Amino acid sequence: MPEFILDRGSPETAREFAKLDSFTQGYIEAMFFTDEEQLCEESGRNMPSVAFDMTTMESHFVGGDSPSFADLAPETLARIIADCQRFQTANATLLDEAYGRDYDSEQAGRDFWYTRNGHGVGFWDRKALEPDSREYEALTAKMVANRDDNTAWGAACLKRSALKETGLGERLSKAARAFRGVDSYVGDDGLIYLA
């Protein structure tokens, strides 16, 4: 699948996007990534299609006129910035711990969007945010080794689940779920709003 690249609009709006912190940039990119089809449909725009080059074995998007960062209503952008700032401030200690691992603030912004809105990925799903312990790894190995023994597998699974609950990914997920989910939509003026 080709990499999603957010259309940032005109040079002026691209500069406005560049001024945002990387957490907020990641959050906005995730919003457009998950909602692009719906936003295209609501605005009467065409989704880009995927073209595959057999000589290079690479795929890329072609055509379409997807909504861009420039299509955000000013109050939507203000709300996004405020929500991202509130989350980062309230969870600074957890995020600092995450950034000390193989994990960055742009991905954290994406995971905030994914987690708060109930998408199938998020903080809890990141290997870098799993419990960093030999016990967790040993329980994982025990589960794999005992996949044919339901009792042993189940016991290792329960212990591993309890340990995961204390992990960084789960703690960040709980913090993100405390924020009410939001839906994007296209208003009568053609701009993008959050419900």
matplotlib code that plots the C-alpha trace (Angstrom):
import matplotlib.pyplot as plt

x = [0.0, 1.4, 2.3, -0.4, 0.9, -1.4, -2.0, -1.1, -2.8, -1.2, 2.3, 0.7, -1.3, 1.7, 3.7, 0.9, 1.1, 4.9, 4.5, 2.5, 4.3, 5.0, 2.4, -0.4, 0.9, 0.7, -2.8, -4.1, -2.4, -4.2, -7.5, -7.3, -5.9, -8.9, -11.6, -10.4, -13.0, -15.9, -14.7, -14.3, -17.8, -19.4, -17.6, -18.3, -14.6, -12.9, -10.7, -7.2, -6.6, -3.6, -1.2, 1.3, 4.5, 5.5, 9.1, 9.9, 7.3, 6.2, 2.7, 1.6, -1.6, -2.8, -5.6, -8.4, -8.9, -8.9, -9.6, -6.4, -5.2, -6.3, -9.9, -10.0, -12.3, -10.4, -12.4, -11.6, -7.9, -8.1, -9.9, -7.4, -4.5, -6.2, -7.0, -3.4, -2.0, -4.3, -3.4, 0.4, 0.3, -1.8, 0.4, 3.8, 5.5, 4.1, 5.0, 8.6, 9.0, 7.6, 10.0, 12.9, 12.1, 12.0, 8.9, 8.4, 5.9, 4.5, 3.5, 2.1, -0.2, -1.4, -2.0, -3.9, -6.3, -6.5, -7.1, -9.6, -11.7, -11.6, -9.6, -7.9, -4.5, -3.2, -0.9, -1.6, -0.6, 3.0, 5.9, 8.0, 5.4, 5.0, 6.2, 10.0, 10.8, 12.3, 9.1, 6.9, 9.2, 9.4, 5.6, 5.3, 7.8, 5.8, 2.6, 4.2, 5.8, 2.5, 0.1, -1.1, -1.6, -4.7, -4.1, -0.4, -1.1, -4.1, -2.1, 0.8, -1.7, -3.4, -0.1, 1.1, -2.2, -1.9, 1.6, 0.6, -2.0, 0.9, 2.7, 3.2, 1.0, -2.0, -1.5, -1.4, -4.4, -6.4, -5.5, -6.5, -9.8, -10.7, -11.0, -14.4, -14.1, -14.6, -15.9, -15.0, -17.5, -17.8, -20.0, -22.3, -19.5, -17.2, -14.9, -14.1, -15.5, -15.4, -18.6]
y = [0.0, 3.4, 5.8, 8.3, 11.8, 14.6, 17.4, 20.6, 22.9, 26.2, 27.3, 29.5, 26.7, 24.3, 26.9, 27.0, 23.2, 23.3, 25.6, 23.0, 20.7, 17.2, 15.6, 17.8, 17.2, 13.4, 13.7, 15.7, 13.2, 10.3, 12.1, 12.6, 9.1, 7.5, 9.8, 10.5, 8.4, 9.8, 13.4, 12.9, 11.5, 14.3, 17.0, 15.4, 15.0, 11.9, 9.6, 9.1, 5.6, 3.4, 2.9, 0.0, 0.2, -3.3, -2.3, -0.7, -2.8, 0.5, 1.9, 5.5, 7.5, 9.1, 11.6, 12.5, 15.7, 14.7, 17.3, 18.9, 20.6, 23.9, 22.6, 22.6, 25.2, 27.7, 26.5, 22.9, 23.6, 25.5, 22.6, 20.1, 22.2, 22.6, 18.8, 17.8, 20.3, 19.2, 15.5, 16.3, 18.4, 15.9, 13.0, 14.6, 12.0, 9.1, 10.7, 11.5, 7.8, 6.8, 9.2, 7.6, 4.4, 3.8, 6.0, 9.6, 12.4, 12.3, 8.7, 9.6, 12.2, 9.5, 7.1, 9.7, 10.1, 6.3, 5.4, 8.1, 7.3, 3.5, 2.5, -0.9, 0.5, 2.8, 3.2, -0.3, -1.8, -0.4, -2.8, 0.0, 0.7, -2.9, -3.7, -3.7, -6.7, -10.2, -11.5, -10.2, -11.8, -15.1, -15.2, -14.5, -17.4, -19.6, -18.9, -19.8, -22.9, -24.1, -23.2, -26.9, -27.0, -24.9, -24.8, -23.8, -21.3, -19.8, -19.4, -17.6, -15.5, -14.3, -13.4, -11.6, -9.7, -8.5, -7.4, -5.6, -3.6, -1.9, -1.2, 2.2, 1.6, 0.6, 3.6, 6.0, 4.2, 4.8, 8.4, 8.8, 7.0, 9.6, 12.0, 11.7, 10.5, 12.9, 12.6, 14.8, 16.0, 18.5, 21.5, 23.3, 25.7, 22.9, 23.1, 20.3, 20.3, 18.0, 16.7]
z = [0.0, -0.8, 1.9, 2.9, 2.4, 3.6, 1.1, 2.9, 0.5, -0.7, 0.3, 3.0, 4.6, 4.3, 6.3, 8.9, 9.1, 9.5, 12.5, 14.4, 16.8, 15.5, 17.8, 16.4, 12.8, 13.4, 14.8, 11.8, 9.4, 11.1, 11.0, 7.2, 6.7, 8.5, 7.3, 3.7, 2.0, 4.0, 3.6, -0.2, -0.4, 1.7, -0.3, -3.7, -4.4, -6.0, -4.1, -5.6, -7.1, -6.6, -9.5, -9.4, -11.5, -12.4, -13.4, -10.0, -8.0, -6.3, -5.9, -5.6, -5.6, -8.8, -9.5, -7.1, -5.3, -1.6, 1.1, 2.4, 5.5, 4.0, 4.2, 8.0, 9.4, 11.7, 14.7, 13.9, 13.8, 17.0, 18.7, 17.4, 18.7, 22.1, 22.4, 21.5, 23.9, 26.7, 26.1, 26.0, 29.1, 31.1, 30.0, 29.8, 32.1, 30.1, 26.8, 27.9, 28.9, 25.4, 23.6, 25.4, 23.4, 19.7, 19.4, 18.4, 19.0, 15.5, 16.0, 19.4, 17.8, 15.3, 18.1, 20.1, 17.2, 16.6, 20.2, 21.2, 18.1, 18.5, 15.4, 15.4, 16.3, 18.9, 21.8, 23.1, 19.8, 19.6, 20.3, 21.6, 24.3, 25.6, 29.1, 28.9, 31.0, 30.8, 32.5, 29.6, 27.0, 28.9, 29.2, 25.4, 24.7, 27.1, 25.2, 21.9, 23.3, 24.9, 22.1, 22.0, 25.8, 26.6, 30.3, 30.2, 27.3, 29.2, 32.4, 30.6, 28.7, 31.9, 33.5, 30.4, 30.1, 33.7, 33.1, 29.9, 31.8, 33.6, 30.3, 28.9, 25.8, 28.0, 30.3, 27.3, 25.8, 29.0, 29.0, 25.3, 25.9, 28.6, 25.7, 24.0, 20.4, 17.6, 14.1, 11.2, 8.6, 5.8, 6.5, 4.1, 3.5, 2.3, 5.3, 7.7, 11.2, 14.2, 15.9]

ax = plt.figure().add_subplot(projection="3d")
ax.plot(x, y, z, "-o")
ax.set_aspect("equal")
plt.show()
